[in-house]
Amino acid sequence: MAVNLVSLIMQFLTPDMIGRIASALGLDRNNTQTAIGAAVPGLLAGLCGVATQPGGAQKLVEAARQQTGALGSFAKMVGDSGQSSLIEKGSQLLSSLLGGRDQTALAGAIGKYAGLGQSASGSLLGMLAPIVMGTICQQQGTRSLDAGAITSLLSSQKDNIVAALPAGFANLLGGTGLLDSLGGAARAATAAAGQAARVTTSAARAVGDTGRRAAVSLNWLYWLIPLLAILAVLIYLFAKPAEQVAQQGVTAVQGLTVGGLDIGKQVTDSISNLRTTLAGITDASSAQAALPKLREVTAQIDRVDGLLGQLSPEQRKVLARIIHGGVDFLEVSGD
């Protein structure tokens, strides 16, 4: 079975481990989980770029060898007296590999995406650095770890990294150069994210203006408002040819729980809430009254979007099938 570094790292970062990291850094657990879901593929994207630089692969080899056994000792250091040293060494490691500019850019993007401050996201990156490098070392083995091997490993991970990048986060990294080494797939993901943001913003403004003018077209609302909540997820799931939705064999919502949240149920409930809310819209006044509920559903979908990076390709196919079915139902209901 092909190696997927993102999945391996996220398997190490169990819900309990994420909770401990959040507590150690004094952060909200959900925000930390969202930040980690973005930071892991973001770090790997940055390392892919390092591997393409002159002498970069050898720097990665030396850094990975320094993290031999890091996975085994990490749990003991989180929340312990050695935590400050762990963060400091991890931050220094990233600075030596990515450079100060890219390290700051990555921390800033994570902070904006997950609602963390620059300092908090920087500390989180310092914690994650030894996990990422330790996983690479564990996969390669210290004896077979050389410049060619690590370059080959990271090159083979590009599709996995692009697939794990949350759409909104990829957009934040678009101008930093950190995704350049991932090629066209990353540019497509960034463009899709930007398109989703532009369409959603324009549509939301249109809905607000329509409500204020009391010029409500019910058929128009039936397809537009669900689009606001689901569009970003749909673009993320369907924009990549490698992640086509399974046409058969998906009959049950199973194995979609991440960090204690049943993503399949969350999406199903959100679509159900949309359907119920839309059914109550009969005029401009009721449309305006429904907006808070619609914003709540949008926030729920945003939370799901933040966890997509932790799903395997097969799990994303299942989720895509759920969303596809829900959208079909909403379209039929709005006819």
RACORZI-V970765 format. One line per field, one symbol per residue. burial: # if it has 24 or more other C-alpha atoms within 12 Angstrom, else .. Layout:
burial: ???
//
This chain:
burial: ...##########.#.######.##.#.########################...#############.##..##..##...#..##.#######.##...################.######################.#..###.###.###.##################.#######..#############..#..##..##.##....#.#..####################..###.......#..####..#######.######.##..#..#..##.##.###.##.#########################.##..##..#.
//
